[in-house]
Amino acid sequence: MTKFLLAVHVLAAIVAIGPVTVAASMFPPAARRAIEAPDDVRAAETLQLLYRICRMYAVVGVVVPVFGFATASNMHVLGSAWLITSIALTALAALVLAALVLPRQSALVEGATEAGAKGAARQATVQLAMFTGVFNLLWAAVTVLMIVRPGSTTGA
């Protein structure tokens, strides 16, 4: 059962978290293009698509920690420092996504088609890129912890 849970956990991480990190990283430059060309329908559609990918896969991504907890429970490692650190970093990544990335993406999607203040919108893309980078670094740290697992018996 542990191997099944671990396989589902890893597959869910690849299928759910991967698209969010890629789409979120692509969003700021796409937003800049949409801001510079407010009449470009394709740029606005790209922005909406990237935002939708981030939102939908963020919801699907909830299965990753669910199966992670199930796997850790089966492996009897719930009290391990590396796992507790991973849980904290995962929670922080989710918070960054929900509180800092997605709301800014939403605001840019709504404002990209308006001819309003381009300077403020460009600055918002810079800030969004920073928060997206933090989100991606948190997931990279979690991934490293899941692979290295200090004290594991894999010999890695």
PyMOL CGO cylinders between C-alpha atoms (Angstrom):
from pymol import cmd
from pymol.cgo import CYLINDER

trace = [
    CYLINDER, 0.00, 0.00, 0.00, 2.88, 2.39, 0.74, 0.3, 1, 1, 1, 1, 1, 1,
    CYLINDER, 2.88, 2.39, 0.74, 4.24, 2.08, -2.79, 0.3, 1, 1, 1, 1, 1, 1,
    CYLINDER, 4.24, 2.08, -2.79, 0.80, 2.83, -4.24, 0.3, 1, 1, 1, 1, 1, 1,
    CYLINDER, 0.80, 2.83, -4.24, 0.35, 5.91, -2.02, 0.3, 1, 1, 1, 1, 1, 1,
    CYLINDER, 0.35, 5.91, -2.02, 3.85, 7.10, -2.82, 0.3, 1, 1, 1, 1, 1, 1,
    CYLINDER, 3.85, 7.10, -2.82, 3.27, 6.64, -6.55, 0.3, 1, 1, 1, 1, 1, 1,
    CYLINDER, 3.27, 6.64, -6.55, 0.01, 8.59, -6.42, 0.3, 1, 1, 1, 1, 1, 1,
    CYLINDER, 0.01, 8.59, -6.42, 1.65, 11.30, -4.30, 0.3, 1, 1, 1, 1, 1, 1,
    CYLINDER, 1.65, 11.30, -4.30, 4.54, 11.72, -6.77, 0.3, 1, 1, 1, 1, 1, 1,
    CYLINDER, 4.54, 11.72, -6.77, 2.29, 11.59, -9.83, 0.3, 1, 1, 1, 1, 1, 1,
    CYLINDER, 2.29, 11.59, -9.83, -0.07, 14.13, -8.28, 0.3, 1, 1, 1, 1, 1, 1,
    CYLINDER, -0.07, 14.13, -8.28, 2.87, 16.42, -7.53, 0.3, 1, 1, 1, 1, 1, 1,
    CYLINDER, 2.87, 16.42, -7.53, 4.08, 16.19, -11.12, 0.3, 1, 1, 1, 1, 1, 1,
    CYLINDER, 4.08, 16.19, -11.12, 0.63, 16.58, -12.70, 0.3, 1, 1, 1, 1, 1, 1,
    CYLINDER, 0.63, 16.58, -12.70, -0.74, 19.24, -10.33, 0.3, 1, 1, 1, 1, 1, 1,
    CYLINDER, -0.74, 19.24, -10.33, 2.20, 21.30, -9.09, 0.3, 1, 1, 1, 1, 1, 1,
    CYLINDER, 2.20, 21.30, -9.09, 4.20, 21.24, -12.31, 0.3, 1, 1, 1, 1, 1, 1,
    CYLINDER, 4.20, 21.24, -12.31, 1.61, 23.11, -14.40, 0.3, 1, 1, 1, 1, 1, 1,
    CYLINDER, 1.61, 23.11, -14.40, 1.09, 25.72, -11.67, 0.3, 1, 1, 1, 1, 1, 1,
    CYLINDER, 1.09, 25.72, -11.67, 4.80, 26.49, -11.43, 0.3, 1, 1, 1, 1, 1, 1,
    CYLINDER, 4.80, 26.49, -11.43, 5.19, 26.71, -15.21, 0.3, 1, 1, 1, 1, 1, 1,
    CYLINDER, 5.19, 26.71, -15.21, 2.02, 28.73, -15.85, 0.3, 1, 1, 1, 1, 1, 1,
    CYLINDER, 2.02, 28.73, -15.85, 2.73, 31.06, -12.92, 0.3, 1, 1, 1, 1, 1, 1,
    CYLINDER, 2.73, 31.06, -12.92, 6.25, 31.66, -14.26, 0.3, 1, 1, 1, 1, 1, 1,
    CYLINDER, 6.25, 31.66, -14.26, 4.91, 32.39, -17.75, 0.3, 1, 1, 1, 1, 1, 1,
    CYLINDER, 4.91, 32.39, -17.75, 2.25, 34.78, -16.44, 0.3, 1, 1, 1, 1, 1, 1,
    CYLINDER, 2.25, 34.78, -16.44, 4.31, 37.96, -15.68, 0.3, 1, 1, 1, 1, 1, 1,
    CYLINDER, 4.31, 37.96, -15.68, 5.90, 38.21, -19.16, 0.3, 1, 1, 1, 1, 1, 1,
    CYLINDER, 5.90, 38.21, -19.16, 2.53, 37.42, -20.77, 0.3, 1, 1, 1, 1, 1, 1,
    CYLINDER, 2.53, 37.42, -20.77, 0.95, 40.15, -18.63, 0.3, 1, 1, 1, 1, 1, 1,
    CYLINDER, 0.95, 40.15, -18.63, 3.59, 42.63, -19.78, 0.3, 1, 1, 1, 1, 1, 1,
    CYLINDER, 3.59, 42.63, -19.78, 2.79, 41.81, -23.41, 0.3, 1, 1, 1, 1, 1, 1,
    CYLINDER, 2.79, 41.81, -23.41, -0.95, 42.24, -22.74, 0.3, 1, 1, 1, 1, 1, 1,
    CYLINDER, -0.95, 42.24, -22.74, -0.35, 45.56, -20.97, 0.3, 1, 1, 1, 1, 1, 1,
    CYLINDER, -0.35, 45.56, -20.97, 1.75, 46.88, -23.85, 0.3, 1, 1, 1, 1, 1, 1,
    CYLINDER, 1.75, 46.88, -23.85, -0.86, 45.85, -26.42, 0.3, 1, 1, 1, 1, 1, 1,
    CYLINDER, -0.86, 45.85, -26.42, -4.29, 46.24, -24.79, 0.3, 1, 1, 1, 1, 1, 1,
    CYLINDER, -4.29, 46.24, -24.79, -6.04, 45.61, -28.13, 0.3, 1, 1, 1, 1, 1, 1,
    CYLINDER, -6.04, 45.61, -28.13, -4.24, 42.29, -28.70, 0.3, 1, 1, 1, 1, 1, 1,
    CYLINDER, -4.24, 42.29, -28.70, -6.97, 39.72, -28.15, 0.3, 1, 1, 1, 1, 1, 1,
    CYLINDER, -6.97, 39.72, -28.15, -4.53, 36.82, -28.25, 0.3, 1, 1, 1, 1, 1, 1,
    CYLINDER, -4.53, 36.82, -28.25, -2.38, 38.34, -25.48, 0.3, 1, 1, 1, 1, 1, 1,
    CYLINDER, -2.38, 38.34, -25.48, -5.47, 38.78, -23.29, 0.3, 1, 1, 1, 1, 1, 1,
    CYLINDER, -5.47, 38.78, -23.29, -6.60, 35.20, -24.03, 0.3, 1, 1, 1, 1, 1, 1,
    CYLINDER, -6.60, 35.20, -24.03, -3.14, 33.86, -23.14, 0.3, 1, 1, 1, 1, 1, 1,
    CYLINDER, -3.14, 33.86, -23.14, -3.26, 35.73, -19.86, 0.3, 1, 1, 1, 1, 1, 1,
    CYLINDER, -3.26, 35.73, -19.86, -6.70, 34.32, -19.05, 0.3, 1, 1, 1, 1, 1, 1,
    CYLINDER, -6.70, 34.32, -19.05, -5.56, 30.80, -19.94, 0.3, 1, 1, 1, 1, 1, 1,
    CYLINDER, -5.56, 30.80, -19.94, -2.48, 30.98, -17.73, 0.3, 1, 1, 1, 1, 1, 1,
    CYLINDER, -2.48, 30.98, -17.73, -4.56, 32.32, -14.85, 0.3, 1, 1, 1, 1, 1, 1,
    CYLINDER, -4.56, 32.32, -14.85, -7.13, 29.55, -15.31, 0.3, 1, 1, 1, 1, 1, 1,
    CYLINDER, -7.13, 29.55, -15.31, -4.37, 26.91, -15.31, 0.3, 1, 1, 1, 1, 1, 1,
    CYLINDER, -4.37, 26.91, -15.31, -2.95, 28.32, -12.07, 0.3, 1, 1, 1, 1, 1, 1,
    CYLINDER, -2.95, 28.32, -12.07, -6.37, 28.41, -10.39, 0.3, 1, 1, 1, 1, 1, 1,
    CYLINDER, -6.37, 28.41, -10.39, -7.52, 24.97, -11.49, 0.3, 1, 1, 1, 1, 1, 1,
    CYLINDER, -7.52, 24.97, -11.49, -4.29, 23.13, -10.83, 0.3, 1, 1, 1, 1, 1, 1,
    CYLINDER, -4.29, 23.13, -10.83, -3.96, 24.87, -7.45, 0.3, 1, 1, 1, 1, 1, 1,
    CYLINDER, -3.96, 24.87, -7.45, -7.26, 23.23, -6.49, 0.3, 1, 1, 1, 1, 1, 1,
    CYLINDER, -7.26, 23.23, -6.49, -6.17, 19.86, -7.90, 0.3, 1, 1, 1, 1, 1, 1,
    CYLINDER, -6.17, 19.86, -7.90, -2.87, 20.27, -6.05, 0.3, 1, 1, 1, 1, 1, 1,
    CYLINDER, -2.87, 20.27, -6.05, -4.64, 19.68, -2.74, 0.3, 1, 1, 1, 1, 1, 1,
    CYLINDER, -4.64, 19.68, -2.74, -4.36, 15.94, -3.42, 0.3, 1, 1, 1, 1, 1, 1,
    CYLINDER, -4.36, 15.94, -3.42, -0.56, 16.18, -3.18, 0.3, 1, 1, 1, 1, 1, 1,
    CYLINDER, -0.56, 16.18, -3.18, -0.41, 16.78, 0.60, 0.3, 1, 1, 1, 1, 1, 1,
    CYLINDER, -0.41, 16.78, 0.60, -3.38, 14.47, 1.17, 0.3, 1, 1, 1, 1, 1, 1,
    CYLINDER, -3.38, 14.47, 1.17, -1.52, 11.54, -0.37, 0.3, 1, 1, 1, 1, 1, 1,
    CYLINDER, -1.52, 11.54, -0.37, 1.71, 12.80, 1.18, 0.3, 1, 1, 1, 1, 1, 1,
    CYLINDER, 1.71, 12.80, 1.18, 0.22, 12.51, 4.67, 0.3, 1, 1, 1, 1, 1, 1,
    CYLINDER, 0.22, 12.51, 4.67, -1.17, 9.07, 3.85, 0.3, 1, 1, 1, 1, 1, 1,
    CYLINDER, -1.17, 9.07, 3.85, 2.23, 7.93, 2.58, 0.3, 1, 1, 1, 1, 1, 1,
    CYLINDER, 2.23, 7.93, 2.58, 4.09, 9.39, 5.56, 0.3, 1, 1, 1, 1, 1, 1,
    CYLINDER, 4.09, 9.39, 5.56, 1.65, 7.76, 7.95, 0.3, 1, 1, 1, 1, 1, 1,
    CYLINDER, 1.65, 7.76, 7.95, 2.14, 4.37, 6.28, 0.3, 1, 1, 1, 1, 1, 1,
    CYLINDER, 2.14, 4.37, 6.28, 5.92, 4.85, 6.42, 0.3, 1, 1, 1, 1, 1, 1,
    CYLINDER, 5.92, 4.85, 6.42, 5.74, 5.93, 10.09, 0.3, 1, 1, 1, 1, 1, 1,
    CYLINDER, 5.74, 5.93, 10.09, 7.73, 9.12, 9.44, 0.3, 1, 1, 1, 1, 1, 1,
    CYLINDER, 7.73, 9.12, 9.44, 5.16, 11.75, 10.46, 0.3, 1, 1, 1, 1, 1, 1,
    CYLINDER, 5.16, 11.75, 10.46, 7.44, 13.01, 13.24, 0.3, 1, 1, 1, 1, 1, 1,
    CYLINDER, 7.44, 13.01, 13.24, 10.58, 13.28, 11.10, 0.3, 1, 1, 1, 1, 1, 1,
    CYLINDER, 10.58, 13.28, 11.10, 12.17, 16.71, 10.95, 0.3, 1, 1, 1, 1, 1, 1,
    CYLINDER, 12.17, 16.71, 10.95, 12.53, 16.62, 7.15, 0.3, 1, 1, 1, 1, 1, 1,
    CYLINDER, 12.53, 16.62, 7.15, 8.83, 15.86, 6.78, 0.3, 1, 1, 1, 1, 1, 1,
    CYLINDER, 8.83, 15.86, 6.78, 7.73, 18.53, 9.24, 0.3, 1, 1, 1, 1, 1, 1,
    CYLINDER, 7.73, 18.53, 9.24, 9.93, 21.03, 7.38, 0.3, 1, 1, 1, 1, 1, 1,
    CYLINDER, 9.93, 21.03, 7.38, 8.39, 19.89, 4.07, 0.3, 1, 1, 1, 1, 1, 1,
    CYLINDER, 8.39, 19.89, 4.07, 4.90, 20.31, 5.48, 0.3, 1, 1, 1, 1, 1, 1,
    CYLINDER, 4.90, 20.31, 5.48, 5.71, 23.82, 6.69, 0.3, 1, 1, 1, 1, 1, 1,
    CYLINDER, 5.71, 23.82, 6.69, 7.24, 24.78, 3.34, 0.3, 1, 1, 1, 1, 1, 1,
    CYLINDER, 7.24, 24.78, 3.34, 4.26, 23.29, 1.47, 0.3, 1, 1, 1, 1, 1, 1,
    CYLINDER, 4.26, 23.29, 1.47, 1.86, 25.29, 3.63, 0.3, 1, 1, 1, 1, 1, 1,
    CYLINDER, 1.86, 25.29, 3.63, 3.92, 28.43, 3.02, 0.3, 1, 1, 1, 1, 1, 1,
    CYLINDER, 3.92, 28.43, 3.02, 3.93, 27.77, -0.75, 0.3, 1, 1, 1, 1, 1, 1,
    CYLINDER, 3.93, 27.77, -0.75, 0.15, 27.33, -0.70, 0.3, 1, 1, 1, 1, 1, 1,
    CYLINDER, 0.15, 27.33, -0.70, -0.20, 30.58, 1.24, 0.3, 1, 1, 1, 1, 1, 1,
    CYLINDER, -0.20, 30.58, 1.24, 2.05, 32.45, -1.22, 0.3, 1, 1, 1, 1, 1, 1,
    CYLINDER, 2.05, 32.45, -1.22, 0.02, 31.09, -4.13, 0.3, 1, 1, 1, 1, 1, 1,
    CYLINDER, 0.02, 31.09, -4.13, -3.39, 31.81, -2.58, 0.3, 1, 1, 1, 1, 1, 1,
    CYLINDER, -3.39, 31.81, -2.58, -2.62, 35.17, -0.99, 0.3, 1, 1, 1, 1, 1, 1,
    CYLINDER, -2.62, 35.17, -0.99, 0.05, 36.73, -3.20, 0.3, 1, 1, 1, 1, 1, 1,
    CYLINDER, 0.05, 36.73, -3.20, 0.13, 35.13, -6.65, 0.3, 1, 1, 1, 1, 1, 1,
    CYLINDER, 0.13, 35.13, -6.65, -3.46, 34.34, -7.63, 0.3, 1, 1, 1, 1, 1, 1,
    CYLINDER, -3.46, 34.34, -7.63, -4.99, 37.65, -6.47, 0.3, 1, 1, 1, 1, 1, 1,
    CYLINDER, -4.99, 37.65, -6.47, -2.36, 39.62, -8.39, 0.3, 1, 1, 1, 1, 1, 1,
    CYLINDER, -2.36, 39.62, -8.39, -2.90, 37.47, -11.46, 0.3, 1, 1, 1, 1, 1, 1,
    CYLINDER, -2.90, 37.47, -11.46, -6.63, 38.11, -11.20, 0.3, 1, 1, 1, 1, 1, 1,
    CYLINDER, -6.63, 38.11, -11.20, -6.11, 41.86, -10.94, 0.3, 1, 1, 1, 1, 1, 1,
    CYLINDER, -6.11, 41.86, -10.94, -3.81, 41.83, -13.95, 0.3, 1, 1, 1, 1, 1, 1,
    CYLINDER, -3.81, 41.83, -13.95, -6.24, 39.73, -16.00, 0.3, 1, 1, 1, 1, 1, 1,
    CYLINDER, -6.24, 39.73, -16.00, -9.01, 42.21, -15.24, 0.3, 1, 1, 1, 1, 1, 1,
    CYLINDER, -9.01, 42.21, -15.24, -6.81, 45.25, -15.82, 0.3, 1, 1, 1, 1, 1, 1,
    CYLINDER, -6.81, 45.25, -15.82, -4.79, 44.10, -18.83, 0.3, 1, 1, 1, 1, 1, 1,
    CYLINDER, -4.79, 44.10, -18.83, -7.54, 44.94, -21.28, 0.3, 1, 1, 1, 1, 1, 1,
    CYLINDER, -7.54, 44.94, -21.28, -8.10, 48.39, -19.82, 0.3, 1, 1, 1, 1, 1, 1,
    CYLINDER, -8.10, 48.39, -19.82, -6.08, 51.33, -21.06, 0.3, 1, 1, 1, 1, 1, 1,
    CYLINDER, -6.08, 51.33, -21.06, -5.39, 52.48, -17.49, 0.3, 1, 1, 1, 1, 1, 1,
    CYLINDER, -5.39, 52.48, -17.49, -2.08, 53.14, -15.78, 0.3, 1, 1, 1, 1, 1, 1,
    CYLINDER, -2.08, 53.14, -15.78, 0.48, 51.06, -17.66, 0.3, 1, 1, 1, 1, 1, 1,
    CYLINDER, 0.48, 51.06, -17.66, 3.29, 51.98, -15.28, 0.3, 1, 1, 1, 1, 1, 1,
    CYLINDER, 3.29, 51.98, -15.28, 1.47, 50.63, -12.24, 0.3, 1, 1, 1, 1, 1, 1,
    CYLINDER, 1.47, 50.63, -12.24, 0.51, 47.49, -14.13, 0.3, 1, 1, 1, 1, 1, 1,
    CYLINDER, 0.51, 47.49, -14.13, 4.11, 46.90, -15.22, 0.3, 1, 1, 1, 1, 1, 1,
    CYLINDER, 4.11, 46.90, -15.22, 5.23, 47.34, -11.61, 0.3, 1, 1, 1, 1, 1, 1,
    CYLINDER, 5.23, 47.34, -11.61, 2.58, 44.82, -10.56, 0.3, 1, 1, 1, 1, 1, 1,
    CYLINDER, 2.58, 44.82, -10.56, 4.10, 42.27, -12.98, 0.3, 1, 1, 1, 1, 1, 1,
    CYLINDER, 4.10, 42.27, -12.98, 7.52, 42.77, -11.39, 0.3, 1, 1, 1, 1, 1, 1,
    CYLINDER, 7.52, 42.77, -11.39, 6.08, 42.16, -7.93, 0.3, 1, 1, 1, 1, 1, 1,
    CYLINDER, 6.08, 42.16, -7.93, 4.12, 39.16, -9.21, 0.3, 1, 1, 1, 1, 1, 1,
    CYLINDER, 4.12, 39.16, -9.21, 7.29, 37.71, -10.75, 0.3, 1, 1, 1, 1, 1, 1,
    CYLINDER, 7.29, 37.71, -10.75, 9.00, 37.99, -7.36, 0.3, 1, 1, 1, 1, 1, 1,
    CYLINDER, 9.00, 37.99, -7.36, 6.17, 36.21, -5.52, 0.3, 1, 1, 1, 1, 1, 1,
    CYLINDER, 6.17, 36.21, -5.52, 6.04, 33.56, -8.23, 0.3, 1, 1, 1, 1, 1, 1,
    CYLINDER, 6.04, 33.56, -8.23, 9.78, 33.02, -7.81, 0.3, 1, 1, 1, 1, 1, 1,
    CYLINDER, 9.78, 33.02, -7.81, 9.32, 32.58, -4.06, 0.3, 1, 1, 1, 1, 1, 1,
    CYLINDER, 9.32, 32.58, -4.06, 6.51, 30.09, -4.71, 0.3, 1, 1, 1, 1, 1, 1,
    CYLINDER, 6.51, 30.09, -4.71, 8.71, 28.11, -7.12, 0.3, 1, 1, 1, 1, 1, 1,
    CYLINDER, 8.71, 28.11, -7.12, 11.70, 28.15, -4.76, 0.3, 1, 1, 1, 1, 1, 1,
    CYLINDER, 11.70, 28.15, -4.76, 9.54, 26.81, -1.93, 0.3, 1, 1, 1, 1, 1, 1,
    CYLINDER, 9.54, 26.81, -1.93, 8.41, 23.91, -4.14, 0.3, 1, 1, 1, 1, 1, 1,
    CYLINDER, 8.41, 23.91, -4.14, 12.00, 23.27, -5.20, 0.3, 1, 1, 1, 1, 1, 1,
    CYLINDER, 12.00, 23.27, -5.20, 13.03, 23.06, -1.54, 0.3, 1, 1, 1, 1, 1, 1,
    CYLINDER, 13.03, 23.06, -1.54, 10.17, 20.65, -0.80, 0.3, 1, 1, 1, 1, 1, 1,
    CYLINDER, 10.17, 20.65, -0.80, 11.17, 18.51, -3.77, 0.3, 1, 1, 1, 1, 1, 1,
    CYLINDER, 11.17, 18.51, -3.77, 14.79, 18.35, -2.60, 0.3, 1, 1, 1, 1, 1, 1,
    CYLINDER, 14.79, 18.35, -2.60, 13.67, 17.39, 0.91, 0.3, 1, 1, 1, 1, 1, 1,
    CYLINDER, 13.67, 17.39, 0.91, 11.44, 14.66, -0.52, 0.3, 1, 1, 1, 1, 1, 1,
    CYLINDER, 11.44, 14.66, -0.52, 14.33, 13.25, -2.53, 0.3, 1, 1, 1, 1, 1, 1,
    CYLINDER, 14.33, 13.25, -2.53, 17.14, 13.58, 0.01, 0.3, 1, 1, 1, 1, 1, 1,
    CYLINDER, 17.14, 13.58, 0.01, 15.11, 12.80, 3.14, 0.3, 1, 1, 1, 1, 1, 1,
    CYLINDER, 15.11, 12.80, 3.14, 17.80, 13.25, 5.79, 0.3, 1, 1, 1, 1, 1, 1,
    CYLINDER, 17.80, 13.25, 5.79, 18.19, 10.06, 7.78, 0.3, 1, 1, 1, 1, 1, 1,
    CYLINDER, 18.19, 10.06, 7.78, 16.42, 7.93, 5.19, 0.3, 1, 1, 1, 1, 1, 1,
    CYLINDER, 16.42, 7.93, 5.19, 17.38, 4.34, 4.62, 0.3, 1, 1, 1, 1, 1, 1,
    CYLINDER, 17.38, 4.34, 4.62, 17.70, 4.73, 0.84, 0.3, 1, 1, 1, 1, 1, 1,
    CYLINDER, 17.70, 4.73, 0.84, 21.40, 5.47, 1.07, 0.3, 1, 1, 1, 1, 1, 1,
    CYLINDER, 21.40, 5.47, 1.07, 20.99, 8.66, -0.94, 0.3, 1, 1, 1, 1, 1, 1,
]
cmd.load_cgo(trace, "trace")
